Structure formats: structure tokens, C-alpha cells
Amino acid sequence: MDATRRRVVRGAGVALLVVTAPAHAQRPAALPRVGFLTPGKNPREDSFWAGMRELGYVDGRSMLVDRRSAEGDFARLPGLAADIVKGRPDVFVAIASAAAVAAKQATATIPIVIVGGADPVGAGLATSLARPGGNVTGTATQTTAAWGKLLQLTREVRPHARRVAALWNPVNAISAQLRLGETLIAAARLNIFVRLIEVRTVDDLERAFVTLGAEPPDAVLVSADTFFLPHAALMAERALAVRLPLLSTGRQVPESGGFASYGPDQVLVARRAATYVHRILKGAKPGELSIEQPNKFELVINLRTAEALGMTLPASVIARADAVIR
């Protein structure tokens, strides 16, 4: 073989090695897919994604997210859940009970992580909190008992309170029914009459406060509902205009100018849900992961609003508040 042919053969051999070497290399693992469903804008969402980032999950880099929002229209949740399931996610994340119920109806096999369910067992999502048993786990808010605390707070700051109005969203039927039941039981115990006012739209909200201004109760209660929280500032403004203390289970209300809130630390509830996603992606079975209940409840008081309403708060109320907005 002459020198020219040897160079060609050696060159071809080198080329063959360069071409065939990648065939023996390990292929990168596929990124985990996370489906995400929310009834609408909710402060838990930002906290949940912050928790995911702390665990090293970033959309497009370490996971792929399919996010869907019903934009406040709960009737859209079943269809959106079905769309997410078609994408075959490794984990299905659902904000609040309504979204989790829609997810559960769409799949009995894909793991579902609920972020702040009002009552997962009562909603039919789990057999028990300690051992869910099916494909749903995550964190619960358990705010039903908080409504009794809000009524007690109303009596403390207005000792002669006999009538309160409770705004509720019948569209979010699962959470609404649980909250209303606890509210009525606590109200009967305290001899307080509760006027229920249905609110489905912003127009309903505006009309409700016109009515409350004409027939003022001693206080107004509102839940940390997916519909209400995005309108916390509007509700606080309207309540102040008709000189009524506005209380809620969500701290967004006093932070937006309402009077007070008592409820679970929603940031912690949402961040803890991220750890469930991580554990499931590492191989844990949802039915064997206990649903976590909140162990921290916060009392938030807006002292500026109290003063604007001419309310003199007992020192004991201010002393036990976790946060006082001055």
C-alpha cells in the first residue's frame, strides 16, 4: 500500500471513530413534565413556584410546565384538567380544592399534588389526611375553624356585635359549603346573626357594598377565595367607604386596607406543596404521603384602618397579633 493510500485509510478510520463515538454516549434524561391548574389568580401560585425554584426546578431547564388557568370561571376547570392529562404529565399540581377535584375526575393514575385544599377528605380527594390512599396528596388549608375565630374577634373588638354579613362565592361550592357550615355553627354559639350575600362577579361585589351601606351590619366577613383575593383592595376600599370592618381568612385583605385576617400562613402552605412534587418525581407514591395541615395560623391587624373606623382595640388583641400594620 503506497503512502497516499495509507493516509486515506487512516483518515477514514479517524472519521469513522468521530462519527460512531456519540452512538455509545449516554443520552440525557427527559425533563419531568408538570401540569399546573388554577381556578384563577391566586397568591399561593407565586409561593409555590418560589418553593420549586428553591428545590432546583426551573421551567424549560429542569422541568417542563403545562400551566392552565380558568381565569375565575370554575366551569372551565374540568376541560382544562382533561387537556393537561392528555399531555401525560409526571405530576399534576392543582391550586385549591376545586381544581384538585377536576384533576381527580380527569385521572385516577397521574399523581396529583393539591396546594391548599380546604378539606381534602370532605371533598372526596383522600381517604384520610394521614394516608390519602389514592393519587392525591399535598397541603391543606383547613380554614373552616378560622371562621369561628373571626367571629370571636368581631365580638372582641365590637362587644355589642349582633349581626355580620358574610360574602361567599357559590361557584366555588366545595369550599363555600365547608366555610359556611363552620360560620353558622360559630355564629349560633356567639348569638350572632349571619347574613349571607352571594357574590359571583365584580358587579355583584359592588352591589353588595351598596346594600351593606344602606343596611350596615357590625362587620363583613370574606373568605380567601380565588375570586375574592384578587379584589382585596376593592373590597377594603368599599368597606371603609361604608365604615365597616372587613375581616378575612386571607392576610391580603388587611394588607390591602381591610381590618383584619386570621388564617393559615398561605406562603408556607404553598411552599410545602413544592416538596411533594419533588418527592413524587423522586419516586414516592402520593397515596402514601400524608396530606400536611397548616401548623401556623396568623392574626393580622391593620391598625390604620381600625383608627379610620373609630375603633379602639383591646390591648390583648394587638398583643397577640402576628403582624400589626400601622
C-alpha positions as CSV (number, residue, x, y, z in Angstrom):
1,M,0.0,0.0,0.0
2,D,1.6,3.3,-1.0
3,A,1.8,6.3,1.3
4,T,-1.1,8.1,-0.2
5,R,-3.5,5.2,0.3
6,R,-2.3,4.7,3.9
7,R,-3.1,8.3,4.7
8,V,-6.6,7.9,3.2
9,V,-7.3,4.8,5.2
10,R,-6.0,6.3,8.4
11,G,-8.1,9.4,7.8
12,A,-11.2,7.3,7.1
13,G,-10.6,5.4,10.3
14,V,-10.4,8.6,12.3
15,A,-13.5,9.9,10.7
16,L,-15.4,6.6,11.5
17,L,-14.4,6.9,15.1
18,V,-15.6,10.5,15.3
19,V,-18.9,9.6,13.8
20,T,-19.6,6.5,15.8
21,A,-18.5,7.6,19.2
22,P,-21.7,9.5,20.1
23,A,-23.7,6.3,19.5
24,H,-22.1,4.9,22.6
25,A,-22.6,8.1,24.8
26,Q,-25.4,8.2,27.4
27,R,-28.5,10.2,26.2
28,P,-29.7,13.0,28.5
29,A,-32.8,12.1,30.6
30,A,-36.1,13.6,29.5
31,L,-37.2,16.6,31.7
32,P,-40.1,15.8,34.1
33,R,-43.4,17.2,33.0
34,V,-45.5,19.2,35.5
35,G,-49.2,20.0,34.8
36,F,-50.5,23.0,36.7
37,L,-54.1,24.1,37.1
38,T,-55.5,27.1,39.0
39,P,-59.1,28.5,39.1
40,G,-57.6,32.0,38.7
41,K,-55.1,34.4,40.1
42,N,-54.1,33.2,43.5
43,P,-51.2,34.3,45.8
44,R,-50.4,30.7,46.5
45,E,-49.1,30.3,42.9
46,D,-46.1,32.6,43.3
47,S,-45.2,31.0,46.6
48,F,-45.4,27.5,45.1
49,W,-43.1,28.4,42.2
50,A,-40.7,30.0,44.6
51,G,-40.6,26.7,46.5
52,M,-40.0,24.8,43.3
53,R,-37.1,27.1,42.4
54,E,-35.5,26.5,45.9
55,L,-35.6,22.8,45.1
56,G,-33.8,23.5,41.8
57,Y,-36.8,23.3,39.4
58,V,-36.9,25.8,36.6
59,D,-39.3,25.6,33.7
60,G,-37.5,24.8,30.4
61,R,-34.3,23.8,32.2
62,S,-35.1,21.2,34.8
63,M,-38.8,20.6,34.1
64,L,-41.5,21.4,31.5
65,V,-44.6,23.1,32.8
66,D,-48.1,23.0,31.2
67,R,-49.9,25.8,33.0
68,R,-53.7,26.3,32.7
69,S,-55.9,28.9,34.4
70,A,-59.7,29.0,34.5
71,E,-59.5,32.8,34.9
72,G,-62.1,32.7,37.6
73,D,-64.6,30.6,35.6
74,F,-64.8,27.4,37.6
75,A,-66.9,25.8,34.9
76,R,-63.8,25.6,32.7
77,L,-61.8,23.5,35.3
78,P,-62.9,20.0,34.1
79,G,-62.0,20.8,30.4
80,L,-58.6,22.3,31.4
81,A,-57.8,19.3,33.6
82,A,-58.6,16.9,30.7
83,D,-56.3,18.9,28.5
84,I,-53.5,18.7,31.0
85,V,-54.0,14.9,31.3
86,K,-53.6,14.5,27.6
87,G,-50.1,15.8,27.9
88,R,-49.3,12.9,30.3
89,P,-47.5,14.9,33.0
90,D,-45.5,13.2,35.6
91,V,-47.2,15.2,38.3
92,F,-50.4,17.3,38.2
93,V,-50.4,20.3,40.5
94,A,-53.8,21.8,41.5
95,I,-54.4,25.1,43.3
96,A,-57.2,24.7,45.9
97,S,-60.0,22.1,46.2
98,A,-62.0,22.9,43.0
99,A,-59.0,22.4,40.7
100,A,-58.0,19.2,42.5
101,V,-61.5,17.8,42.2
102,A,-61.4,18.5,38.4
103,A,-57.9,16.9,38.2
104,K,-59.1,13.8,40.2
105,Q,-62.1,13.4,37.8
106,A,-59.7,13.6,34.8
107,T,-57.2,11.0,36.1
108,A,-57.0,8.2,38.7
109,T,-53.4,7.3,37.9
110,I,-51.3,10.5,37.5
111,P,-50.1,11.8,40.9
112,I,-51.9,15.0,41.9
113,V,-50.5,17.5,44.4
114,I,-53.0,19.9,45.9
115,V,-51.8,23.3,47.0
116,G,-54.0,24.4,49.9
117,G,-57.2,22.2,49.8
118,A,-59.9,23.5,52.2
119,D,-60.8,19.9,53.3
120,P,-59.3,17.2,51.0
121,V,-61.2,14.4,52.9
122,G,-64.5,16.2,52.9
123,A,-64.1,17.0,49.2
124,G,-63.6,13.3,48.4
125,L,-60.0,13.7,47.4
126,A,-58.5,11.4,50.0
127,T,-59.5,8.6,52.4
128,S,-57.7,10.3,55.3
129,L,-55.1,13.0,55.8
130,A,-52.6,10.6,57.3
131,R,-52.9,8.1,54.4
132,P,-54.7,9.5,51.4
133,G,-54.7,6.2,49.7
134,G,-55.3,7.3,46.1
135,N,-53.4,9.6,43.7
136,V,-53.9,12.9,45.6
137,T,-51.7,14.4,48.3
138,G,-50.3,17.8,49.1
139,T,-51.2,20.5,51.6
140,A,-54.4,21.6,53.2
141,T,-55.5,25.0,54.5
142,Q,-58.3,23.7,56.9
143,T,-59.7,27.3,57.2
144,T,-63.1,26.2,58.4
145,A,-62.2,26.6,62.0
146,A,-60.8,30.1,61.3
147,W,-64.2,31.4,60.6
148,G,-65.2,30.9,64.2
149,K,-62.1,32.8,65.3
150,L,-63.0,35.7,63.0
151,L,-66.5,35.9,64.7
152,Q,-64.9,35.8,68.1
153,L,-62.5,38.6,67.0
154,T,-65.5,40.6,65.8
155,R,-67.1,40.2,69.3
156,E,-63.9,41.3,71.0
157,V,-63.5,44.5,69.0
158,R,-67.2,45.2,68.9
159,P,-68.6,43.7,72.1
160,H,-72.2,44.6,71.1
161,A,-71.9,43.0,67.7
162,R,-75.1,41.0,66.8
163,R,-75.1,41.0,63.0
164,V,-72.4,40.3,60.5
165,A,-72.5,39.8,56.7
166,A,-70.6,37.0,55.0
167,L,-69.8,37.3,51.3
168,W,-69.5,34.0,49.6
169,N,-68.9,32.6,46.2
170,P,-71.4,29.8,45.4
171,V,-69.5,29.0,42.2
172,N,-66.7,27.6,44.4
173,A,-69.2,25.3,46.0
174,I,-66.8,22.8,47.7
175,S,-65.0,25.4,49.8
176,A,-68.0,27.7,50.3
177,Q,-70.2,24.9,51.8
178,L,-67.4,23.9,54.3
179,R,-66.8,27.5,55.4
180,L,-70.5,28.4,55.7
181,G,-71.2,25.4,57.9
182,E,-68.5,26.4,60.4
183,T,-69.5,30.0,60.3
184,L,-73.1,29.3,61.1
185,I,-72.2,26.9,63.9
186,A,-69.9,29.5,65.5
187,A,-72.4,32.3,65.0
188,A,-75.1,30.4,66.8
189,R,-72.7,29.8,69.7
190,L,-72.0,33.5,69.9
191,N,-75.6,34.5,69.3
192,I,-74.6,36.4,66.2
193,F,-76.9,36.6,63.1
194,V,-75.1,36.0,59.8
195,R,-76.5,37.5,56.6
196,L,-75.2,35.5,53.6
197,I,-74.6,37.5,50.4
198,E,-73.8,35.7,47.2
199,V,-71.1,37.2,45.0
200,R,-70.2,35.8,41.7
201,T,-68.9,38.9,39.8
202,V,-67.4,42.3,40.4
203,D,-70.8,43.9,39.7
204,D,-72.2,41.6,42.5
205,L,-69.4,42.8,44.8
206,E,-70.2,46.5,44.1
207,R,-73.9,45.9,44.7
208,A,-73.2,44.0,47.9
209,F,-71.4,47.0,49.4
210,V,-74.2,49.4,48.3
211,T,-76.6,47.1,50.2
212,L,-74.4,46.9,53.2
213,G,-74.0,50.7,53.3
214,A,-77.8,51.0,53.4
215,E,-78.3,48.3,56.0
216,P,-75.0,48.1,57.8
217,P,-74.1,45.1,59.9
218,D,-71.4,45.2,62.6
219,A,-68.8,43.6,60.4
220,V,-68.2,41.9,57.0
221,L,-66.5,38.6,56.6
222,V,-65.0,37.3,53.3
223,S,-63.1,34.1,52.6
224,A,-59.7,33.7,51.0
225,D,-61.5,32.6,47.9
226,T,-59.9,32.6,44.4
227,F,-62.5,35.1,43.3
228,F,-62.2,37.4,46.4
229,L,-58.5,37.7,46.9
230,P,-57.7,39.4,43.6
231,H,-60.3,42.1,44.6
232,A,-59.0,42.6,48.1
233,A,-58.1,46.3,47.6
234,L,-61.5,47.0,46.0
235,M,-63.3,45.3,48.9
236,A,-61.2,47.2,51.5
237,E,-62.0,50.5,49.8
238,R,-65.7,49.8,49.7
239,A,-65.8,48.6,53.3
240,L,-64.1,51.7,54.5
241,A,-66.4,53.9,52.5
242,V,-69.4,52.5,54.3
243,R,-67.4,52.4,57.6
244,L,-67.5,48.6,58.1
245,P,-64.6,46.4,59.4
246,L,-63.7,43.8,56.8
247,L,-62.3,40.5,58.1
248,S,-61.0,37.6,56.1
249,T,-59.1,34.3,56.4
250,G,-56.5,35.8,53.9
251,R,-53.9,38.3,55.0
252,Q,-54.2,40.0,51.6
253,V,-57.3,41.8,53.0
254,P,-55.7,43.7,55.8
255,E,-52.6,44.2,53.7
256,S,-54.9,45.9,51.1
257,G,-56.6,48.1,53.7
258,G,-59.2,45.8,55.3
259,F,-59.3,45.5,59.1
260,A,-58.1,42.0,60.0
261,S,-57.4,38.4,59.0
262,Y,-57.0,35.1,60.7
263,G,-55.9,32.1,58.8
264,P,-53.0,29.7,57.9
265,D,-49.7,31.0,56.5
266,Q,-50.6,30.7,52.8
267,V,-46.9,31.2,51.8
268,L,-45.8,28.3,53.9
269,V,-48.7,26.1,52.7
270,A,-47.8,26.7,49.1
271,R,-44.0,26.3,49.5
272,R,-44.5,23.0,51.3
273,A,-46.6,21.7,48.4
274,A,-43.5,22.0,46.2
275,T,-41.7,19.4,48.4
276,Y,-44.5,16.9,47.5
277,V,-43.8,17.4,43.8
278,H,-40.1,16.8,44.4
279,R,-40.7,13.7,46.4
280,I,-43.1,12.2,43.8
281,L,-40.6,13.0,41.0
282,K,-38.1,11.0,43.0
283,G,-40.4,8.0,43.2
284,A,-42.7,8.5,46.2
285,K,-46.3,7.3,45.9
286,P,-48.9,10.0,46.5
287,G,-51.2,7.7,48.4
288,E,-48.5,7.1,51.0
289,L,-47.6,10.7,51.6
290,S,-49.6,12.3,54.4
291,I,-51.5,15.5,53.5
292,E,-50.0,18.3,55.5
293,Q,-52.2,20.5,57.6
294,P,-51.1,24.0,58.5
295,N,-49.4,24.3,61.9
296,K,-49.1,28.1,61.8
297,F,-52.1,30.5,61.8
298,E,-51.6,34.2,61.7
299,L,-53.6,37.1,63.1
300,V,-53.0,40.3,61.1
301,I,-54.4,43.6,62.2
302,N,-54.5,46.8,60.2
303,L,-54.3,49.4,62.9
304,R,-54.6,52.3,60.5
305,T,-57.9,51.0,59.2
306,A,-59.2,50.4,62.8
307,E,-58.4,54.0,63.7
308,A,-60.0,55.3,60.5
309,L,-63.2,53.4,61.5
310,G,-63.0,54.9,65.0
311,M,-62.4,51.5,66.6
312,T,-60.4,51.3,69.9
313,L,-58.9,47.8,70.0
314,P,-58.3,46.0,73.3
315,A,-54.6,45.7,74.1
316,S,-55.0,41.9,74.3
317,V,-55.9,41.8,70.6
318,I,-53.0,43.9,69.5
319,A,-50.6,41.9,71.7
320,R,-51.5,38.5,70.2
321,A,-51.4,39.7,66.6
322,D,-48.6,38.2,64.5
323,A,-48.5,41.3,62.4
324,V,-49.8,44.9,63.0
325,I,-50.0,47.3,60.1
326,R,-49.6,50.8,61.4
